[in-house]
Amino acid sequence: MDESIVKGKIEKLNVRRDGLKKKQQEIRSSLEKTQQPKDKNLKRIKKRLRRVYQKKNRFAALLPSEKEAGNGEG
């Protein structure tokens, strides 16, 4: 894959991650602490975020300059 295509895909994933984190924060602020572990929406967002991170790391591994860039963000 071309390096510019990979960088574009990583950028899209970063935007997606930011949106999910924002939505997660909104849900957390609207719920009481005791309700958070049971909330289905939070669990769904957590799974989506995990997939986004995995995909991003996979693309980052294709770039020679950013092999370690995908790690540690979170």
mmCIF file of the N, C-alpha and C atoms, coordinates in Angstrom:
data_MODEL
# 
_entry.id   MODEL 
# 
loop_
_atom_site.group_PDB 
_atom_site.id 
_atom_site.type_symbol 
_atom_site.label_atom_id 
_atom_site.label_alt_id 
_atom_site.label_comp_id 
_atom_site.label_asym_id 
_atom_site.label_entity_id 
_atom_site.label_seq_id 
_atom_site.pdbx_PDB_ins_code 
_atom_site.Cartn_x 
_atom_site.Cartn_y 
_atom_site.Cartn_z 
_atom_site.occupancy 
_atom_site.B_iso_or_equiv 
_atom_site.pdbx_formal_charge 
_atom_site.auth_seq_id 
_atom_site.auth_comp_id 
_atom_site.auth_asym_id 
_atom_site.auth_atom_id 
_atom_site.pdbx_PDB_model_num 
ATOM 1   N N  . MET A 1 1  ? 0.833   -1.183 0.000  1.00 0.00 ? 1  MET A N  1 
ATOM 2   C CA . MET A 1 1  ? 0.000   0.000  0.000  1.00 0.00 ? 1  MET A CA 1 
ATOM 3   C C  . MET A 1 1  ? 0.878   1.246  0.000  1.00 0.00 ? 1  MET A C  1 
ATOM 4   N N  . ASP A 1 2  ? 0.414   2.264  -0.680 1.00 0.00 ? 2  ASP A N  1 
ATOM 5   C CA . ASP A 1 2  ? 1.158   3.521  -0.752 1.00 0.00 ? 2  ASP A CA 1 
ATOM 6   C C  . ASP A 1 2  ? 1.167   4.213  0.609  1.00 0.00 ? 2  ASP A C  1 
ATOM 7   N N  . GLU A 1 3  ? 2.269   4.868  0.920  1.00 0.00 ? 3  GLU A N  1 
ATOM 8   C CA . GLU A 1 3  ? 2.426   5.497  2.240  1.00 0.00 ? 3  GLU A CA 1 
ATOM 9   C C  . GLU A 1 3  ? 1.387   6.588  2.479  1.00 0.00 ? 3  GLU A C  1 
ATOM 10  N N  . SER A 1 4  ? 1.042   7.348  1.436  1.00 0.00 ? 4  SER A N  1 
ATOM 11  C CA . SER A 1 4  ? 0.059   8.422  1.610  1.00 0.00 ? 4  SER A CA 1 
ATOM 12  C C  . SER A 1 4  ? -1.332  7.857  1.905  1.00 0.00 ? 4  SER A C  1 
ATOM 13  N N  . ILE A 1 5  ? -1.653  6.720  1.288  1.00 0.00 ? 5  ILE A N  1 
ATOM 14  C CA . ILE A 1 5  ? -2.944  6.071  1.544  1.00 0.00 ? 5  ILE A CA 1 
ATOM 15  C C  . ILE A 1 5  ? -3.011  5.614  2.996  1.00 0.00 ? 5  ILE A C  1 
ATOM 16  N N  . VAL A 1 6  ? -1.930  5.003  3.465  1.00 0.00 ? 6  VAL A N  1 
ATOM 17  C CA . VAL A 1 6  ? -1.881  4.512  4.843  1.00 0.00 ? 6  VAL A CA 1 
ATOM 18  C C  . VAL A 1 6  ? -2.017  5.673  5.827  1.00 0.00 ? 6  VAL A C  1 
ATOM 19  N N  . LYS A 1 7  ? -1.310  6.776  5.544  1.00 0.00 ? 7  LYS A N  1 
ATOM 20  C CA . LYS A 1 7  ? -1.404  7.941  6.430  1.00 0.00 ? 7  LYS A CA 1 
ATOM 21  C C  . LYS A 1 7  ? -2.819  8.498  6.450  1.00 0.00 ? 7  LYS A C  1 
ATOM 22  N N  . GLY A 1 8  ? -3.481  8.489  5.301  1.00 0.00 ? 8  GLY A N  1 
ATOM 23  C CA . GLY A 1 8  ? -4.868  8.941  5.233  1.00 0.00 ? 8  GLY A CA 1 
ATOM 24  C C  . GLY A 1 8  ? -5.787  8.067  6.067  1.00 0.00 ? 8  GLY A C  1 
ATOM 25  N N  . LYS A 1 9  ? -5.565  6.766  5.996  1.00 0.00 ? 9  LYS A N  1 
ATOM 26  C CA . LYS A 1 9  ? -6.384  5.838  6.769  1.00 0.00 ? 9  LYS A CA 1 
ATOM 27  C C  . LYS A 1 9  ? -6.153  6.039  8.274  1.00 0.00 ? 9  LYS A C  1 
ATOM 28  N N  . ILE A 1 10 ? -4.894  6.254  8.659  1.00 0.00 ? 10 ILE A N  1 
ATOM 29  C CA . ILE A 1 10 ? -4.585  6.484  10.076 1.00 0.00 ? 10 ILE A CA 1 
ATOM 30  C C  . ILE A 1 10 ? -5.255  7.773  10.546 1.00 0.00 ? 10 ILE A C  1 
ATOM 31  N N  . GLU A 1 11 ? -5.239  8.799  9.704  1.00 0.00 ? 11 GLU A N  1 
ATOM 32  C CA . GLU A 1 11 ? -5.868  10.068 10.068 1.00 0.00 ? 11 GLU A CA 1 
ATOM 33  C C  . GLU A 1 11 ? -7.375  9.891  10.259 1.00 0.00 ? 11 GLU A C  1 
ATOM 34  N N  . LYS A 1 12 ? -8.014  9.119  9.366  1.00 0.00 ? 12 LYS A N  1 
ATOM 35  C CA . LYS A 1 12 ? -9.446  8.842  9.503  1.00 0.00 ? 12 LYS A CA 1 
ATOM 36  C C  . LYS A 1 12 ? -9.727  8.119  10.817 1.00 0.00 ? 12 LYS A C  1 
ATOM 37  N N  . LEU A 1 13 ? -8.860  7.163  11.166 1.00 0.00 ? 13 LEU A N  1 
ATOM 38  C CA . LEU A 1 13 ? -9.039  6.430  12.415 1.00 0.00 ? 13 LEU A CA 1 
ATOM 39  C C  . LEU A 1 13 ? -8.862  7.348  13.621 1.00 0.00 ? 13 LEU A C  1 
ATOM 40  N N  . ASN A 1 14 ? -7.946  8.317  13.524 1.00 0.00 ? 14 ASN A N  1 
ATOM 41  C CA . ASN A 1 14 ? -7.770  9.276  14.614 1.00 0.00 ? 14 ASN A CA 1 
ATOM 42  C C  . ASN A 1 14 ? -9.024  10.107 14.816 1.00 0.00 ? 14 ASN A C  1 
ATOM 43  N N  . VAL A 1 15 ? -9.644  10.523 13.714 1.00 0.00 ? 15 VAL A N  1 
ATOM 44  C CA . VAL A 1 15 ? -10.884 11.304 13.789 1.00 0.00 ? 15 VAL A CA 1 
ATOM 45  C C  . VAL A 1 15 ? -11.979 10.451 14.423 1.00 0.00 ? 15 VAL A C  1 
ATOM 46  N N  . ARG A 1 16 ? -12.067 9.204  13.991 1.00 0.00 ? 16 ARG A N  1 
ATOM 47  C CA . ARG A 1 16 ? -13.071 8.272  14.533 1.00 0.00 ? 16 ARG A CA 1 
ATOM 48  C C  . ARG A 1 16 ? -12.862 8.073  16.030 1.00 0.00 ? 16 ARG A C  1 
ATOM 49  N N  . ARG A 1 17 ? -11.587 7.909  16.423 1.00 0.00 ? 17 ARG A N  1 
ATOM 50  C CA . ARG A 1 17 ? -11.251 7.721  17.832 1.00 0.00 ? 17 ARG A CA 1 
ATOM 51  C C  . ARG A 1 17 ? -11.673 8.936  18.654 1.00 0.00 ? 17 ARG A C  1 
ATOM 52  N N  . ASP A 1 18 ? -11.387 10.127 18.147 1.00 0.00 ? 18 ASP A N  1 
ATOM 53  C CA . ASP A 1 18 ? -11.745 11.341 18.869 1.00 0.00 ? 18 ASP A CA 1 
ATOM 54  C C  . ASP A 1 18 ? -13.254 11.450 19.055 1.00 0.00 ? 18 ASP A C  1 
ATOM 55  N N  . GLY A 1 19 ? -13.993 11.110 17.998 1.00 0.00 ? 19 GLY A N  1 
ATOM 56  C CA . GLY A 1 19 ? -15.453 11.146 18.085 1.00 0.00 ? 19 GLY A CA 1 
ATOM 57  C C  . GLY A 1 19 ? -15.993 10.161 19.106 1.00 0.00 ? 19 GLY A C  1 
ATOM 58  N N  . LEU A 1 20 ? -15.432 8.958  19.104 1.00 0.00 ? 20 LEU A N  1 
ATOM 59  C CA . LEU A 1 20 ? -15.873 7.937  20.060 1.00 0.00 ? 20 LEU A CA 1 
ATOM 60  C C  . LEU A 1 20 ? -15.543 8.340  21.487 1.00 0.00 ? 20 LEU A C  1 
ATOM 61  N N  . LYS A 1 21 ? -14.357 8.910  21.685 1.00 0.00 ? 21 LYS A N  1 
ATOM 62  C CA . LYS A 1 21 ? -13.963 9.335  23.033 1.00 0.00 ? 21 LYS A CA 1 
ATOM 63  C C  . LYS A 1 21 ? -14.888 10.438 23.542 1.00 0.00 ? 21 LYS A C  1 
ATOM 64  N N  . LYS A 1 22 ? -15.261 11.345 22.641 1.00 0.00 ? 22 LYS A N  1 
ATOM 65  C CA . LYS A 1 22 ? -16.159 12.440 23.018 1.00 0.00 ? 22 LYS A CA 1 
ATOM 66  C C  . LYS A 1 22 ? -17.531 11.882 23.421 1.00 0.00 ? 22 LYS A C  1 
ATOM 67  N N  . LYS A 1 23 ? -18.032 10.950 22.610 1.00 0.00 ? 23 LYS A N  1 
ATOM 68  C CA . LYS A 1 23 ? -19.325 10.341 22.898 1.00 0.00 ? 23 LYS A CA 1 
ATOM 69  C C  . LYS A 1 23 ? -19.280 9.577  24.225 1.00 0.00 ? 23 LYS A C  1 
ATOM 70  N N  . GLN A 1 24 ? -18.164 8.864  24.451 1.00 0.00 ? 24 GLN A N  1 
ATOM 71  C CA . GLN A 1 24 ? -17.977 8.120  25.687 1.00 0.00 ? 24 GLN A CA 1 
ATOM 72  C C  . GLN A 1 24 ? -18.007 9.064  26.890 1.00 0.00 ? 24 GLN A C  1 
ATOM 73  N N  . GLN A 1 25 ? -17.343 10.205 26.749 1.00 0.00 ? 25 GLN A N  1 
ATOM 74  C CA . GLN A 1 25 ? -17.292 11.195 27.826 1.00 0.00 ? 25 GLN A CA 1 
ATOM 75  C C  . GLN A 1 25 ? -18.681 11.741 28.128 1.00 0.00 ? 25 GLN A C  1 
ATOM 76  N N  . GLU A 1 26 ? -19.458 12.017 27.062 1.00 0.00 ? 26 GLU A N  1 
ATOM 77  C CA . GLU A 1 26 ? -20.820 12.524 27.247 1.00 0.00 ? 26 GLU A CA 1 
ATOM 78  C C  . GLU A 1 26 ? -21.681 11.520 28.004 1.00 0.00 ? 26 GLU A C  1 
ATOM 79  N N  . ILE A 1 27 ? -21.573 10.254 27.639 1.00 0.00 ? 27 ILE A N  1 
ATOM 80  C CA . ILE A 1 27 ? -22.370 9.219  28.301 1.00 0.00 ? 27 ILE A CA 1 
ATOM 81  C C  . ILE A 1 27 ? -21.949 9.094  29.763 1.00 0.00 ? 27 ILE A C  1 
ATOM 82  N N  . ARG A 1 28 ? -20.631 9.115  29.997 1.00 0.00 ? 28 ARG A N  1 
ATOM 83  C CA . ARG A 1 28 ? -20.135 8.994  31.368 1.00 0.00 ? 28 ARG A CA 1 
ATOM 84  C C  . ARG A 1 28 ? -20.620 10.139 32.243 1.00 0.00 ? 28 ARG A C  1 
ATOM 85  N N  . SER A 1 29 ? -20.656 11.352 31.694 1.00 0.00 ? 29 SER A N  1 
ATOM 86  C CA . SER A 1 29 ? -21.063 12.500 32.498 1.00 0.00 ? 29 SER A CA 1 
ATOM 87  C C  . SER A 1 29 ? -22.559 12.463 32.803 1.00 0.00 ? 29 SER A C  1 
ATOM 88  N N  . SER A 1 30 ? -23.346 11.819 31.930 1.00 0.00 ? 30 SER A N  1 
ATOM 89  C CA . SER A 1 30 ? -24.788 11.773 32.148 1.00 0.00 ? 30 SER A CA 1 
ATOM 90  C C  . SER A 1 30 ? -25.204 10.636 33.088 1.00 0.00 ? 30 SER A C  1 
ATOM 91  N N  . LEU A 1 31 ? -24.311 9.665  33.302 1.00 0.00 ? 31 LEU A N  1 
ATOM 92  C CA . LEU A 1 31 ? -24.646 8.518  34.153 1.00 0.00 ? 31 LEU A CA 1 
ATOM 93  C C  . LEU A 1 31 ? -24.070 8.676  35.556 1.00 0.00 ? 31 LEU A C  1 
ATOM 94  N N  . GLU A 1 32 ? -24.731 8.030  36.495 1.00 0.00 ? 32 GLU A N  1 
ATOM 95  C CA . GLU A 1 32 ? -24.156 7.947  37.837 1.00 0.00 ? 32 GLU A CA 1 
ATOM 96  C C  . GLU A 1 32 ? -23.021 6.932  37.805 1.00 0.00 ? 32 GLU A C  1 
ATOM 97  N N  . LYS A 1 33 ? -22.122 7.034  38.783 1.00 0.00 ? 33 LYS A N  1 
ATOM 98  C CA . LYS A 1 33 ? -20.963 6.128  38.836 1.00 0.00 ? 33 LYS A CA 1 
ATOM 99  C C  . LYS A 1 33 ? -21.393 4.663  38.911 1.00 0.00 ? 33 LYS A C  1 
ATOM 100 N N  . THR A 1 34 ? -22.469 4.399  39.653 1.00 0.00 ? 34 THR A N  1 
ATOM 101 C CA . THR A 1 34 ? -22.880 3.005  39.842 1.00 0.00 ? 34 THR A CA 1 
ATOM 102 C C  . THR A 1 34 ? -23.476 2.410  38.570 1.00 0.00 ? 34 THR A C  1 
ATOM 103 N N  . GLN A 1 35 ? -23.984 3.250  37.670 1.00 0.00 ? 35 GLN A N  1 
ATOM 104 C CA . GLN A 1 35 ? -24.616 2.748  36.451 1.00 0.00 ? 35 GLN A CA 1 
ATOM 105 C C  . GLN A 1 35 ? -23.619 2.502  35.318 1.00 0.00 ? 35 GLN A C  1 
ATOM 106 N N  . GLN A 1 36 ? -22.437 3.089  35.415 1.00 0.00 ? 36 GLN A N  1 
ATOM 107 C CA . GLN A 1 36 ? -21.488 3.015  34.308 1.00 0.00 ? 36 GLN A CA 1 
ATOM 108 C C  . GLN A 1 36 ? -21.074 1.596  33.916 1.00 0.00 ? 36 GLN A C  1 
ATOM 109 N N  . PRO A 1 37 ? -20.747 0.719  34.856 1.00 0.00 ? 37 PRO A N  1 
ATOM 110 C CA . PRO A 1 37 ? -20.315 -0.631 34.425 1.00 0.00 ? 37 PRO A CA 1 
ATOM 111 C C  . PRO A 1 37 ? -21.399 -1.422 33.701 1.00 0.00 ? 37 PRO A C  1 
ATOM 112 N N  . LYS A 1 38 ? -22.667 -1.089 33.930 1.00 0.00 ? 38 LYS A N  1 
ATOM 113 C CA . LYS A 1 38 ? -23.758 -1.850 33.331 1.00 0.00 ? 38 LYS A CA 1 
ATOM 114 C C  . LYS A 1 38 ? -24.220 -1.280 31.999 1.00 0.00 ? 38 LYS A C  1 
ATOM 115 N N  . ASP A 1 39 ? -23.806 -0.067 31.673 1.00 0.00 ? 39 ASP A N  1 
ATOM 116 C CA . ASP A 1 39 ? -24.339 0.621  30.507 1.00 0.00 ? 39 ASP A CA 1 
ATOM 117 C C  . ASP A 1 39 ? -23.896 -0.041 29.199 1.00 0.00 ? 39 ASP A C  1 
ATOM 118 N N  . LYS A 1 40 ? -24.881 -0.410 28.385 1.00 0.00 ? 40 LYS A N  1 
ATOM 119 C CA . LYS A 1 40 ? -24.598 -1.098 27.117 1.00 0.00 ? 40 LYS A CA 1 
ATOM 120 C C  . LYS A 1 40 ? -23.901 -0.183 26.117 1.00 0.00 ? 40 LYS A C  1 
ATOM 121 N N  . ASN A 1 41 ? -24.291 1.097  26.089 1.00 0.00 ? 41 ASN A N  1 
ATOM 122 C CA . ASN A 1 41 ? -23.675 2.028  25.136 1.00 0.00 ? 41 ASN A CA 1 
ATOM 123 C C  . ASN A 1 41 ? -22.188 2.199  25.412 1.00 0.00 ? 41 ASN A C  1 
ATOM 124 N N  . LEU A 1 42 ? -21.826 2.299  26.688 1.00 0.00 ? 42 LEU A N  1 
ATOM 125 C CA . LEU A 1 42 ? -20.411 2.438  27.041 1.00 0.00 ? 42 LEU A CA 1 
ATOM 126 C C  . LEU A 1 42 ? -19.623 1.201  26.635 1.00 0.00 ? 42 LEU A C  1 
ATOM 127 N N  . LYS A 1 43 ? -20.216 0.030  26.843 1.00 0.00 ? 43 LYS A N  1 
ATOM 128 C CA . LYS A 1 43 ? -19.532 -1.208 26.466 1.00 0.00 ? 43 LYS A CA 1 
ATOM 129 C C  . LYS A 1 43 ? -19.332 -1.280 24.957 1.00 0.00 ? 43 LYS A C  1 
ATOM 130 N N  . ARG A 1 44 ? -20.347 -0.850 24.212 1.00 0.00 ? 44 ARG A N  1 
ATOM 131 C CA . ARG A 1 44 ? -20.257 -0.866 22.755 1.00 0.00 ? 44 ARG A CA 1 
ATOM 132 C C  . ARG A 1 44 ? -19.153 0.077  22.274 1.00 0.00 ? 44 ARG A C  1 
ATOM 133 N N  . ILE A 1 45 ? -19.099 1.267  22.860 1.00 0.00 ? 45 ILE A N  1 
ATOM 134 C CA . ILE A 1 45 ? -18.077 2.240  22.468 1.00 0.00 ? 45 ILE A CA 1 
ATOM 135 C C  . ILE A 1 45 ? -16.689 1.725  22.827 1.00 0.00 ? 45 ILE A C  1 
ATOM 136 N N  . LYS A 1 46 ? -16.588 1.067  23.977 1.00 0.00 ? 46 LYS A N  1 
ATOM 137 C CA . LYS A 1 46 ? -15.288 0.520  24.391 1.00 0.00 ? 46 LYS A CA 1 
ATOM 138 C C  . LYS A 1 46 ? -14.783 -0.509 23.376 1.00 0.00 ? 46 LYS A C  1 
ATOM 139 N N  . LYS A 1 47 ? -15.685 -1.369 22.899 1.00 0.00 ? 47 LYS A N  1 
ATOM 140 C CA . LYS A 1 47 ? -15.311 -2.365 21.893 1.00 0.00 ? 47 LYS A CA 1 
ATOM 141 C C  . LYS A 1 47 ? -14.896 -1.704 20.592 1.00 0.00 ? 47 LYS A C  1 
ATOM 142 N N  . ARG A 1 48 ? -15.642 -0.665 20.189 1.00 0.00 ? 48 ARG A N  1 
ATOM 143 C CA . ARG A 1 48 ? -15.315 0.044  18.953 1.00 0.00 ? 48 ARG A CA 1 
ATOM 144 C C  . ARG A 1 48 ? -13.959 0.707  19.054 1.00 0.00 ? 48 ARG A C  1 
ATOM 145 N N  . LEU A 1 49 ? -13.683 1.322  20.205 1.00 0.00 ? 49 LEU A N  1 
ATOM 146 C CA . LEU A 1 49 ? -12.392 1.978  20.407 1.00 0.00 ? 49 LEU A CA 1 
ATOM 147 C C  . LEU A 1 49 ? -11.255 0.968  20.312 1.00 0.00 ? 49 LEU A C  1 
ATOM 148 N N  . ARG A 1 50 ? -11.463 -0.208 20.908 1.00 0.00 ? 50 ARG A N  1 
ATOM 149 C CA . ARG A 1 50 ? -10.439 -1.238 20.855 1.00 0.00 ? 50 ARG A CA 1 
ATOM 150 C C  . ARG A 1 50 ? -10.141 -1.623 19.404 1.00 0.00 ? 50 ARG A C  1 
ATOM 151 N N  . ARG A 1 51 ? -11.211 -1.776 18.599 1.00 0.00 ? 51 ARG A N  1 
ATOM 152 C CA . ARG A 1 51 ? -11.026 -2.128 17.193 1.00 0.00 ? 51 ARG A CA 1 
ATOM 153 C C  . ARG A 1 51 ? -10.297 -1.025 16.435 1.00 0.00 ? 51 ARG A C  1 
ATOM 154 N N  . VAL A 1 52 ? -10.630 0.238  16.758 1.00 0.00 ? 52 VAL A N  1 
ATOM 155 C CA . VAL A 1 52 ? -9.974  1.360  16.097 1.00 0.00 ? 52 VAL A CA 1 
ATOM 156 C C  . VAL A 1 52 ? -8.488  1.351  16.409 1.00 0.00 ? 52 VAL A C  1 
ATOM 157 N N  . TYR A 1 53 ? -8.140  1.130  17.678 1.00 0.00 ? 53 TYR A N  1 
ATOM 158 C CA . TYR A 1 53 ? -6.723  1.098  18.064 1.00 0.00 ? 53 TYR A CA 1 
ATOM 159 C C  . TYR A 1 53 ? -5.986  -0.039 17.361 1.00 0.00 ? 53 TYR A C  1 
ATOM 160 N N  . GLN A 1 54 ? -6.622  -1.208 17.283 1.00 0.00 ? 54 GLN A N  1 
ATOM 161 C CA . GLN A 1 54 ? -5.986  -2.350 16.629 1.00 0.00 ? 54 GLN A CA 1 
ATOM 162 C C  . GLN A 1 54 ? -5.732  -2.061 15.152 1.00 0.00 ? 54 GLN A C  1 
ATOM 163 N N  . LYS A 1 55 ? -6.743  -1.489 14.504 1.00 0.00 ? 55 LYS A N  1 
ATOM 164 C CA . LYS A 1 55 ? -6.619  -1.186 13.088 1.00 0.00 ? 55 LYS A CA 1 
ATOM 165 C C  . LYS A 1 55 ? -5.524  -0.151 12.856 1.00 0.00 ? 55 LYS A C  1 
ATOM 166 N N  . LYS A 1 56 ? -5.504  0.854  13.724 1.00 0.00 ? 56 LYS A N  1 
ATOM 167 C CA . LYS A 1 56 ? -4.509  1.922  13.597 1.00 0.00 ? 56 LYS A CA 1 
ATOM 168 C C  . LYS A 1 56 ? -3.098  1.363  13.767 1.00 0.00 ? 56 LYS A C  1 
ATOM 169 N N  . ASN A 1 57 ? -2.928  0.492  14.734 1.00 0.00 ? 57 ASN A N  1 
ATOM 170 C CA . ASN A 1 57 ? -1.606  -0.115 14.948 1.00 0.00 ? 57 ASN A CA 1 
ATOM 171 C C  . ASN A 1 57 ? -1.189  -0.974 13.760 1.00 0.00 ? 57 ASN A C  1 
ATOM 172 N N  . ARG A 1 58 ? -2.161  -1.642 13.161 1.00 0.00 ? 58 ARG A N  1 
ATOM 173 C CA . ARG A 1 58 ? -1.860  -2.469 11.998 1.00 0.00 ? 58 ARG A CA 1 
ATOM 174 C C  . ARG A 1 58 ? -1.377  -1.600 10.828 1.00 0.00 ? 58 ARG A C  1 
ATOM 175 N N  . PHE A 1 59 ? -2.048  -0.451 10.620 1.00 0.00 ? 59 PHE A N  1 
ATOM 176 C CA . PHE A 1 59 ? -1.623  0.455  9.561  1.00 0.00 ? 59 PHE A CA 1 
ATOM 177 C C  . PHE A 1 59 ? -0.291  1.101  9.896  1.00 0.00 ? 59 PHE A C  1 
ATOM 178 N N  . ALA A 1 60 ? -0.083  1.447  11.159 1.00 0.00 ? 60 ALA A N  1 
ATOM 179 C CA . ALA A 1 60 ? 1.171   2.091  11.567 1.00 0.00 ? 60 ALA A CA 1 
ATOM 180 C C  . ALA A 1 60 ? 2.349   1.138  11.351 1.00 0.00 ? 60 ALA A C  1 
ATOM 181 N N  . ALA A 1 61 ? 2.102   -0.145 11.467 1.00 0.00 ? 61 ALA A N  1 
ATOM 182 C CA . ALA A 1 61 ? 3.170   -1.123 11.255 1.00 0.00 ? 61 ALA A CA 1 
ATOM 183 C C  . ALA A 1 61 ? 3.606   -1.161 9.786  1.00 0.00 ? 61 ALA A C  1 
ATOM 184 N N  . LEU A 1 62 ? 2.723   -0.731 8.887  1.00 0.00 ? 62 LEU A N  1 
ATOM 185 C CA . LEU A 1 62 ? 3.071   -0.712 7.464  1.00 0.00 ? 62 LEU A CA 1 
ATOM 186 C C  . LEU A 1 62 ? 3.996   0.454  7.124  1.00 0.00 ? 62 LEU A C  1 
ATOM 187 N N  . LEU A 1 63 ? 3.950   1.503  7.963  1.00 0.00 ? 63 LEU A N  1 
ATOM 188 C CA . LEU A 1 63 ? 4.795   2.665  7.713  1.00 0.00 ? 63 LEU A CA 1 
ATOM 189 C C  . LEU A 1 63 ? 6.171   2.437  8.325  1.00 0.00 ? 63 LEU A C  1 
ATOM 190 N N  . PRO A 1 64 ? 7.219   2.625  7.559  1.00 0.00 ? 64 PRO A N  1 
ATOM 191 C CA . PRO A 1 64 ? 8.555   2.401  8.120  1.00 0.00 ? 64 PRO A CA 1 
ATOM 192 C C  . PRO A 1 64 ? 8.932   3.418  9.201  1.00 0.00 ? 64 PRO A C  1 
ATOM 193 N N  . SER A 1 65 ? 8.429   4.654  9.067  1.00 0.00 ? 65 SER A N  1 
ATOM 194 C CA . SER A 1 65 ? 8.827   5.717  9.990  1.00 0.00 ? 65 SER A CA 1 
ATOM 195 C C  . SER A 1 65 ? 8.035   5.705  11.290 1.00 0.00 ? 65 SER A C  1 
ATOM 196 N N  . GLU A 1 66 ? 6.855   5.071  11.294 1.00 0.00 ? 66 GLU A N  1 
ATOM 197 C CA . GLU A 1 66 ? 5.980   5.165  12.465 1.00 0.00 ? 66 GLU A CA 1 
ATOM 198 C C  . GLU A 1 66 ? 5.693   3.817  13.108 1.00 0.00 ? 66 GLU A C  1 
ATOM 199 N N  . LYS A 1 67 ? 6.666   2.946  13.138 1.00 0.00 ? 67 LYS A N  1 
ATOM 200 C CA . LYS A 1 67 ? 6.435   1.625  13.728 1.00 0.00 ? 67 LYS A CA 1 
ATOM 201 C C  . LYS A 1 67 ? 6.048   1.715  15.187 1.00 0.00 ? 67 LYS A C  1 
ATOM 202 N N  . GLU A 1 68 ? 6.704   2.620  15.952 1.00 0.00 ? 68 GLU A N  1 
ATOM 203 C CA . GLU A 1 68 ? 6.401   2.723  17.374 1.00 0.00 ? 68 GLU A CA 1 
ATOM 204 C C  . GLU A 1 68 ? 5.398   3.842  17.665 1.00 0.00 ? 68 GLU A C  1 
ATOM 205 N N  . ALA A 1 69 ? 4.930   4.561  16.654 1.00 0.00 ? 69 ALA A N  1 
ATOM 206 C CA . ALA A 1 69 ? 4.034   5.700  16.859 1.00 0.00 ? 69 ALA A CA 1 
ATOM 207 C C  . ALA A 1 69 ? 2.651   5.269  17.329 1.00 0.00 ? 69 ALA A C  1 
ATOM 208 N N  . GLY A 1 70 ? 2.179   4.104  16.897 1.00 0.00 ? 70 GLY A N  1 
ATOM 209 C CA . GLY A 1 70 ? 0.843   3.658  17.272 1.00 0.00 ? 70 GLY A CA 1 
ATOM 210 C C  . GLY A 1 70 ? 0.748   3.208  18.705 1.00 0.00 ? 70 GLY A C  1 
ATOM 211 N N  . ASN A 1 71 ? 1.873   2.831  19.286 1.00 0.00 ? 71 ASN A N  1 
ATOM 212 C CA . ASN A 1 71 ? 1.858   2.323  20.656 1.00 0.00 ? 71 ASN A CA 1 
ATOM 213 C C  . ASN A 1 71 ? 1.857   3.477  21.648 1.00 0.00 ? 71 ASN A C  1 
ATOM 214 N N  . GLY A 1 72 ? 1.235   3.259  22.781 1.00 0.00 ? 72 GLY A N  1 
ATOM 215 C CA . GLY A 1 72 ? 1.290   4.239  23.845 1.00 0.00 ? 72 GLY A CA 1 
ATOM 216 C C  . GLY A 1 72 ? 0.239   5.325  23.764 1.00 0.00 ? 72 GLY A C  1 
ATOM 217 N N  . GLU A 1 73 ? -0.484  5.409  22.668 1.00 0.00 ? 73 GLU A N  1 
ATOM 218 C CA . GLU A 1 73 ? -1.551  6.406  22.595 1.00 0.00 ? 73 GLU A CA 1 
ATOM 219 C C  . GLU A 1 73 ? -2.809  5.812  23.188 1.00 0.00 ? 73 GLU A C  1 
ATOM 220 N N  . GLY A 1 74 ? -3.357  6.492  24.182 1.00 0.00 ? 74 GLY A N  1 
ATOM 221 C CA . GLY A 1 74 ? -4.566  5.928  24.735 1.00 0.00 ? 74 GLY A CA 1 
ATOM 222 C C  . GLY A 1 74 ? -5.032  6.537  25.950 1.00 0.00 ? 74 GLY A C  1 
# 
